[in-house]
């Protein structure tokens, strides 16, 4: 396998280091020559655990510096990243889910490193609405990629492992007070996972929208089976929605949830196009 170096600008390294003080530089990952796994190049310092992704580039480890991810044979994870408008200094990740110890990092459309928020995800953890400060602010609309890396061999200053999930979205910088009206650029996202039910309901893990919107549910044939009457407001995020179906499912099938923009809305109407859609297998027990 050929050696491959994950993008990390020299400038970002200079930002992380402080003269005379050894400082962790986990923002840079390189591929190990022997097994192709990614390796955090760091100093001897121990970075603090971060909350929701507003820390500086640092990488923290498990308790007492021991690895918690080496025993897992099948690492899996997911990243939900929606198109969004920001002031250019940050990006918000809607959801990260992993079954192993992991970290996330952010890259621009050219593969250049933008941020290592210093967040360590534990096995089985799900975290939502993570605001990440970028080391280099964006000055124009940019395709931004968030990657989730498995801490296959982890310690207090390292997280060695390959990427197990990646998601790309457009981040558009706007100035405060001059942002476009949300109605001119509707966007939203749905997290709808495979699930088991008795056929009378489905559960939607998350709905996020920047405009007024509603959701509806359709069966595997595309037939309408539920309109829960939920009205989402601009900028709202709602989690764990249990939706009763107007027509119960009698067999396992791929059901779909659609998010509709209320472009022209009234108390009993919501006229607008679909801005998000997600399909999942509903197993009827």
C-alpha positions as CSV (number, residue, x, y, z in Angstrom):
1,X,0.0,0.0,0.0
2,X,1.4,3.4,-0.9
3,X,2.1,5.9,1.9
4,X,-0.5,8.6,2.2
5,X,-0.4,11.7,4.3
6,X,-3.7,13.2,5.5
7,X,-3.8,16.9,4.7
8,X,-2.4,19.2,7.4
9,X,-1.0,22.5,6.6
10,X,2.2,23.7,8.1
11,X,0.3,26.8,9.2
12,X,-2.1,24.8,11.4
13,X,0.9,23.1,13.1
14,X,2.4,26.5,13.9
15,X,-0.9,27.7,15.4
16,X,-1.1,24.7,17.8
17,X,2.5,24.9,19.2
18,X,3.6,27.3,21.8
19,X,7.3,28.2,22.0
20,X,8.9,26.6,25.1
21,X,5.9,24.5,26.0
22,X,5.4,21.1,24.6
23,X,1.9,21.0,23.2
24,X,-0.3,18.3,21.8
25,X,-0.6,18.5,18.0
26,X,-3.2,15.8,17.3
27,X,-4.7,17.9,14.5
28,X,-2.2,16.2,12.1
29,X,-2.7,12.7,11.1
30,X,-0.4,10.6,9.0
31,X,-0.7,7.1,7.6
32,X,1.4,4.5,9.4
33,X,3.8,2.9,7.0
34,X,3.2,-0.6,8.3
35,X,-0.6,-0.9,8.4
36,X,-2.1,2.2,6.8
37,X,-3.7,3.4,9.9
38,X,-3.8,7.1,10.7
39,X,-1.5,8.4,13.5
40,X,-1.8,11.6,15.5
41,X,1.5,13.3,15.7
42,X,1.7,15.0,19.1
43,X,3.8,16.4,21.8
44,X,3.9,15.3,25.4
45,X,1.1,17.5,26.8
46,X,-2.4,16.1,27.6
47,X,-5.3,18.0,26.1
48,X,-8.5,18.5,28.1
49,X,-11.7,16.6,27.2
50,X,-13.9,18.9,25.1
51,X,-17.6,19.4,25.4
52,X,-19.5,20.2,22.2
53,X,-16.6,20.9,19.9
54,X,-15.4,24.4,20.7
55,X,-11.9,23.5,21.9
56,X,-8.6,24.1,20.2
57,X,-6.7,21.4,18.2
58,X,-6.0,18.7,20.8
59,X,-6.6,15.0,21.2
60,X,-7.4,13.4,24.5
61,X,-7.4,9.8,25.5
62,X,-9.3,7.4,27.7
63,X,-8.9,7.0,31.4
64,X,-5.3,6.4,32.5
65,X,-4.3,6.6,28.8
66,X,-5.6,3.1,28.0
67,X,-7.1,2.1,24.7
68,X,-10.8,1.3,24.6
69,X,-11.2,0.6,20.9
70,X,-8.7,-2.2,20.1
71,X,-11.1,-5.0,20.9
72,X,-13.8,-4.0,18.4
73,X,-13.5,-6.0,15.2
74,X,-16.1,-4.2,13.1
75,X,-15.9,-0.4,13.7
76,X,-18.9,1.5,12.4
77,X,-20.1,5.1,12.7
78,X,-22.1,7.9,11.0
79,X,-21.9,11.6,10.5
80,X,-24.8,13.9,9.7
81,X,-23.7,17.2,8.2
82,X,-26.3,19.5,6.5
83,X,-25.7,22.4,4.2
84,X,-25.6,25.6,6.3
85,X,-24.9,29.3,6.6
86,X,-22.4,30.5,9.3
87,X,-20.2,33.5,9.8
88,X,-17.4,31.4,8.3
89,X,-15.6,30.7,11.6
90,X,-17.5,27.6,12.5
91,X,-19.5,24.6,11.3
92,X,-22.2,22.6,13.0
93,X,-22.4,18.8,12.8
94,X,-26.0,17.6,13.3
95,X,-25.0,14.2,14.7
96,X,-22.1,11.8,15.2
97,X,-22.7,8.2,16.2
98,X,-20.0,5.5,16.7
99,X,-19.7,2.0,18.2
100,X,-16.0,2.5,18.9
101,X,-13.8,5.1,20.5
102,X,-13.3,7.8,17.8
103,X,-12.5,11.5,17.0
104,X,-13.6,13.9,14.2
105,X,-11.7,16.3,12.1
106,X,-12.8,18.9,9.5
107,X,-11.4,19.5,6.0
108,X,-12.1,21.9,3.2
109,X,-13.0,21.1,-0.5
110,X,-9.3,20.8,-1.3
111,X,-8.6,18.3,1.5
112,X,-6.9,20.9,3.6
113,X,-7.2,20.5,7.4
114,X,-9.6,23.0,9.0
115,X,-10.2,21.8,12.6
116,X,-9.6,19.1,15.2
117,X,-12.1,20.0,17.9
118,X,-10.5,17.7,20.5
119,X,-13.7,15.6,21.0
120,X,-13.3,12.0,22.0
121,X,-16.3,9.8,21.4
122,X,-16.8,6.7,23.5
123,X,-18.1,3.4,22.1
124,X,-21.8,3.5,21.7
125,X,-22.0,7.3,22.0
126,X,-24.3,9.5,20.0
127,X,-23.8,13.3,20.1
128,X,-25.8,16.0,18.4
129,X,-25.5,19.7,17.4
130,X,-21.7,19.9,17.7
131,X,-20.5,23.4,17.0
132,X,-16.8,23.3,15.8
133,X,-14.6,26.4,15.6
134,X,-12.4,26.4,12.5
135,X,-8.8,27.2,12.7
136,X,-9.0,29.1,9.3
137,X,-12.2,31.0,8.7
138,X,-14.0,30.5,5.4
139,X,-14.4,33.6,3.1
140,X,-16.6,31.9,0.5
141,X,-19.0,29.0,0.1
142,X,-17.0,25.9,0.6
143,X,-17.5,22.1,0.4
144,X,-16.6,21.0,3.9
145,X,-16.0,17.4,4.9
146,X,-16.2,16.0,8.4
147,X,-14.4,12.6,9.0
148,X,-14.8,10.2,11.9
149,X,-11.6,8.3,12.8
150,X,-11.5,5.1,14.8
151,X,-9.1,5.2,17.8
152,X,-7.8,1.7,17.0
153,X,-4.8,2.2,19.2
154,X,-5.5,5.1,21.6
155,X,-3.7,6.9,24.3
156,X,-3.8,10.2,26.1
157,X,-2.2,12.0,23.2
158,X,-2.9,9.7,20.2
159,X,-5.8,8.3,18.2
160,X,-4.5,5.8,15.6
161,X,-6.9,4.4,13.2
162,X,-8.6,4.7,9.8
163,X,-11.7,6.9,8.9
164,X,-14.9,5.0,9.5
165,X,-17.4,7.7,8.3
166,X,-17.3,10.9,6.3
167,X,-19.9,13.5,5.2
168,X,-19.7,16.5,3.0
169,X,-21.9,19.7,2.9
170,X,-21.7,23.2,1.7
171,X,-20.9,25.9,4.3
172,X,-21.8,29.4,3.1
173,X,-20.3,32.4,5.1
174,X,-22.8,35.3,5.6
175,X,-22.4,38.6,7.4
176,X,-24.6,39.2,10.4
177,X,-27.5,41.4,9.4
178,X,-27.1,40.8,5.7
179,X,-28.0,37.1,5.6
180,X,-30.4,36.0,2.9
181,X,-33.9,35.4,4.0
182,X,-34.2,31.7,4.9
183,X,-37.1,31.3,2.5
184,X,-34.8,31.8,-0.5
185,X,-32.5,28.9,0.5
186,X,-34.6,26.2,2.4
187,X,-32.6,23.3,3.7
188,X,-33.1,20.6,6.3
189,X,-32.1,17.1,7.3
190,X,-33.8,13.9,8.6
191,X,-32.2,11.0,10.6
192,X,-34.4,8.0,10.1
193,X,-32.9,4.6,11.0
194,X,-33.8,1.0,10.3
195,X,-36.1,-0.2,13.2
196,X,-38.5,-2.8,14.5
197,X,-42.1,-1.8,15.4
198,X,-45.5,-3.4,15.6
199,X,-46.4,-1.7,12.3
200,X,-48.5,1.1,13.9
201,X,-45.8,3.7,14.2
202,X,-42.3,4.7,13.2
203,X,-39.6,6.7,15.1
204,X,-37.7,9.5,13.5
205,X,-34.4,10.1,15.3
206,X,-34.0,13.8,14.2
207,X,-35.5,16.5,12.1
208,X,-33.6,19.8,11.4
209,X,-34.8,22.7,9.2
210,X,-33.9,26.3,8.6
211,X,-37.5,27.1,7.4
212,X,-41.0,26.4,8.5
213,X,-41.7,22.8,7.5
214,X,-43.8,19.6,8.1
215,X,-43.1,15.9,7.7
216,X,-45.0,13.1,6.2
217,X,-44.5,9.3,6.0
218,X,-44.9,7.0,3.0
219,X,-44.8,3.2,2.6
220,X,-42.6,1.1,0.4
221,X,-44.9,1.7,-2.6
222,X,-44.8,5.5,-2.1
223,X,-48.3,5.6,-0.7
224,X,-49.0,8.2,2.0
225,X,-49.5,6.6,5.5
226,X,-49.0,9.5,8.0
227,X,-49.2,13.2,8.4
228,X,-48.4,13.8,12.1
229,X,-49.5,17.4,12.1
230,X,-46.1,18.6,13.4
231,X,-45.1,22.1,12.4
232,X,-41.3,22.8,12.6
233,X,-40.2,26.4,13.0
234,X,-37.2,28.0,11.3
235,X,-34.0,26.9,12.9
236,X,-35.6,24.2,14.9
237,X,-34.2,20.7,15.7
238,X,-36.4,18.0,17.2
239,X,-35.3,14.5,18.3
240,X,-36.9,11.1,18.8
241,X,-40.3,11.7,17.1
242,X,-42.7,8.8,17.4
243,X,-45.2,9.0,14.6
244,X,-48.5,7.1,14.6
245,X,-49.3,5.7,11.1
246,X,-52.7,6.4,9.6
247,X,-52.4,3.0,7.8
248,X,-50.5,0.3,9.7
249,X,-47.8,-1.6,8.0
250,X,-48.5,-5.3,7.8
251,X,-45.1,-6.4,6.5
252,X,-41.5,-5.4,6.6
253,X,-40.7,-2.7,4.0
254,X,-38.7,0.4,3.2
255,X,-40.7,3.4,4.5
256,X,-39.8,7.0,3.7
257,X,-40.0,10.3,5.7
258,X,-40.2,13.5,3.7
259,X,-39.7,17.1,5.0
260,X,-41.7,19.7,3.1
261,X,-41.0,23.5,3.1
262,X,-44.0,25.6,4.1
263,X,-43.3,28.1,1.3
264,X,-46.8,29.4,1.5
265,X,-48.2,28.6,4.9
266,X,-51.5,29.1,6.8
267,X,-53.1,27.5,9.8
268,X,-54.3,24.5,7.8
269,X,-51.9,24.6,4.8
270,X,-48.2,24.1,4.0
271,X,-47.5,24.4,0.3
272,X,-43.9,23.8,-0.7
273,X,-41.4,21.4,-2.2
274,X,-39.6,18.5,-0.5
275,X,-36.3,19.7,1.1
276,X,-35.2,16.5,2.7
277,X,-36.0,12.8,2.5
278,X,-34.8,9.7,4.2
279,X,-35.7,6.0,3.8
280,X,-35.3,3.1,6.3
281,X,-36.4,-0.5,6.7
282,X,-39.2,-0.9,9.1
283,X,-39.4,-4.5,10.3
284,X,-42.9,-5.4,11.5
285,X,-42.7,-7.8,14.4
